[in-house]
Amino acid sequence: MLEILKRRFRTGIVTTGYPAMPDIAPPGFRGKPELSGDKCTYCGDCISACPPGVISLEKANGEEMLTLSYCGCIFCGRCEEVCQYGAVKLTQEYELASKTKDDLQTIIRRRT
């Protein structure tokens, strides 16, 4: 038992100090998708490519709204792959904790 304690103290701290020093995601990491309203043409390619169906296009009050919900997103990157205009980009962000589901939605609008 004493030998185990000696080894433990010689090793030191091997974990990261996460909240104080956030980890940086590795290259190629598929994090939070972001929608760009100025590049989006509302073609619907990302909607049809999304496996869990968390991207939707709605029309209300003369506006088109493209909505992305992070609640069911599996971060597969299909939306970024099929967007011909570069309106969807996967970021390195992975901290998506929220108190409400409404905070986990991104909406871009276009007046028609």
Order of alpha helices (4+ residues) and beta strands (2+ residues): alpha-beta-alpha-beta-beta-alpha-beta-beta
